[in-house]
Amino acid sequence: MEKLQNTCKKALELLKKGGADNAQARASFVTTNEFNVDSGRFSLYRTLYRSSLSLQALIGGREGRASAESLEEEDVRSLAADCLASAAAAKPDDCRVYAAENRKGDFVSGAVDCDREKLFERSKELLETVKTRFPLIVMEQMIISHDSRKTVYADASGTVYTRRSGEYTVSLMYSAHDGDKTSSFFGSDAVCTDLDRPFIELGRMEEELAEVQRQIETKPVEGKFTGTVVLTPGVFGWLIDNAVGNFASGGALFEGTSPWAESVGKRVASPGVTLRLAPKDGRIVNGPVVSAEGFLNEDFCLIEDGVLQGFVLSHYYANKLKKQPSPNTTPCYVVDGGGKEAADIIKGVKKGLLVGRLSGGRPSAGGEFSAVAKNSFLIEDGEIKDAVSETMINGNIRDMLMQISAVSAETVEDGNSVLPFASVENVVISGR
Amino acid sequence: MDKDMLYGCKSAFIPGAHVELRAQKNRQRAVTLLKGDVVHNARSQSGGVCARVYKDGVWGFSSLAETSAEAAKSVIDAATGNAVFLDDRTGYGLPPIPGAAYARVEHFAPPKDAPQKLYIDFLSELDAYIEKHCPRLLSRAVMAVEDSMEKLLLTSDGAEGHNIIPRSYVYLSLTAEHESGTPVDLTLPIGGFGCFEDNFASPEGLYPQVDELYSQLLQKAEGVHADAGEKLCVLGGMMSGMLAHEAVGHTVEADLVLAGSVAAGKIGQVVASPLVSLTDFANTAFGETAPLPVYLDDEGIEAKDAPLIKDGVLVGYMNNRESARHFGMEPLGNARAFAFSDEPLVRMRNTAVHPGDSSLEDMIASVDDGYYLTSSNNGQADTTGEFMFGVCMGYEIKKGRLGKALLDTTISGIAFNMLKTVDMVGDKLTWVSSGMCGKKQPMPVGMGGPALRCRVMIGGR
């Protein structure tokens, strides 16, 4: 940590000496241990030793950024010169600000040290569990890793934040096979801070493996109809992330494309939808502590009971738009659970889909999208029927938020977000 | 990077083991102007050294963010230790990795490095032209990106290489308002292989593309939703290139074949119309340098073209050394790594459908009721060959003539079914190389194709 602090200090001195009015330096060491499984067997063990230094400087409202891996003194000098030259070339923009609070802080979170032997045993156990309990699953790739991180953030005002953090990450890509028949591939991911539980218990991993096994036989939906789609937490997260990016972000508001520009205090989602951006929530693993502008992140509520409370604005965009910056701009989404279990929500669906993955074009700035429903099942008269193929859903994500009829009582915590299932009414579903 | 330093580390290789030692430097320069403001202005680089060691069926790998003899020896030791750790716990006992013909390949020229001011001045002038000549815009963004990947490679069976792939692009992104009040947008990447100064002499050179993109956007601003369902379509060259990459290319990557992709067991079978041939080109295609030429892969295999479909018949997969041994095929240089801290994976290089003999005009004239789809903003496919592409520009075809522009939509299908419906193939090839293919690691790739007439599912209202 001392080397990182000294590197930041040296870089800031160079930037200030070079004319920077304000400057930031971030330095890190990351050690990664990673086991890979390919086509069902262990194939690779990697250890990575990475360092990085990122510099930002403001000169008369002109911003430059430069980053590199090396922390050697000669390279730090070169990087600082690069950063200053970039800033000098930029256009002045008074909306650029960095924190200048002269604060100190030391943060420790997660699993800082890697238990390599236990990590391998948990990996092996997961592979064997899948083979035993889900015999039709072929593990295309399984990546299980641990990152141990030391980071220092420092700025020209004297602020220094240090952080030691670490986490285990489980990432699976698989499909189910029976003779010549095969399901679509599916990915399950989770992050955790200990090895106390078998990996199969993380997130929705067990349910997702079981669902994919039932997706070998598929049928296209016949014709086109308007129905209810029940989104799994992963797909609901996609909907929320696109809504935040297209409607509530500084970029969308500045571009003038956000339909929510005048909607603070108004309903933008169904009652019962409460969304927080919460990097400090205990269920989020190693949420970011410091913003890109050097401010400490705090949790906040973006949508409360369907009503928009504000926007997701950095200080830069807040200044551009003459609005208040938000307490953070992270994608650490936490959505409150509702009153009914997902199974009961599905029982109330006359005709629609249980959507496990959407493969689709990026929604347009206005929210229009069409996508193929992958890893999805037809729902008829409250029952989950066949898995579907060649079936598309079309709509607008802004309308979909308003058409949510229920969010599930249970939420899925995968370390990155906390999300329930959500059912959405009046969605166009089209088959062959 | 210092070749002599790296090559001097061969003495640290463990006798009898297959070892790959690579030093690599990736560089990126990027500037974005949003409505005239510089919202992104950054220079970055990463570099270091890595080693990969094979032992009885498993690999050990290690990387360090330094490029020195000491660092090289350190990663060889660590990678060896990792291979031993995994071998002790798995005991697969597989045979040694197949050797390869001696290859010494050098395609390196020091990359130019334009100062950030050049990018900002270039974009400012371009942005001023857009602001003046495109009055109906809701928003505009221009972005310049240059990235390069320089690699030095040494393998225990004698391959030596020093290569660089620089590429640079300007992205134009324009947004207008549809008559319904919703925003519509279009983005156009311009550029290709080479440093920024090589590809972009002056902003004026891009004004015709700005005018054309603006014209298309105004058509889209009066656009209509596609009629959902299976339709007869003419896919433009960009779309067929994406089809070549996403819907076919990934299913014939040998690691995905081993995981059970739809192409498993189909070598020699008819998977497309006899009009369709498809190849993953290494460095030269149809007599010209391919968009992102690869001469040596990161396992030390000299790169050659990989024929995938010939006259509608599946004829090959893309392999690394291990998978080539499994399938009894020749490795053709498809094992590529993105960063110094990445191991080689089976990747595409420049994947294209071969051009045919139909003119685009004849193809459009032959459609009574369908669509001409020209641009895509993304695409995905899975191992079943079921694909989806976002369509961000297209037109109705009514009685052989182009009609109204389309709003954003999606097409989908199952590749080996859809390719059998191809009954006309255009005579002009279009390449795209601005994107990154995603597969554990990103990777710059080229994709290309001619116009194709086929039946495909289209989304809509």
Interface residues (C-beta under 8 A of the other chain):
Chain A: F35 D38 S39 R41 F42 S43 L44 Y45 R46 T47 L48 Y49 R50 S51 S52 E63 G64 R65 A66 S67 A68 E69 S70 D82 C83 A85 S86 A87 A88 A89 A90 K91 D93 F120 K124 V138 M139 E140 Q141 I143 S175 H177 D180 T182 S183 S184 F185 K224 G251 F254 E255 G256 T257 P259 Y316 K320 S359 G360 G361 R362 S364 A365 G366 G367 E368 F369 S370 A371 V372 K374 S389 E390 M392 N394 V428 S430 R432
Chain B: L34 K35 D37 V38 V39 N41 A42 R43 S44 Q45 S46 G47 G48 G57 V58 W59 G60 F61 S62 S63 L64 A65 E66 A78 N82 A83 F85 L86 R89 T90 Y92 P115 Q116 K117 I120 D121 S124 L138 S139 A141 T175 H178 T182 P183 V184 D185 A228 G229 E230 D255 L256 L258 A259 G260 S261 V262 G265 S341 E343 S376 N377 N378 Q380 D382 T383 T384 E386 M388 F389 G390 V391 C392 L407 D408 T409 T410 S412 G413 I414 K440 M457 G459 G460 R461
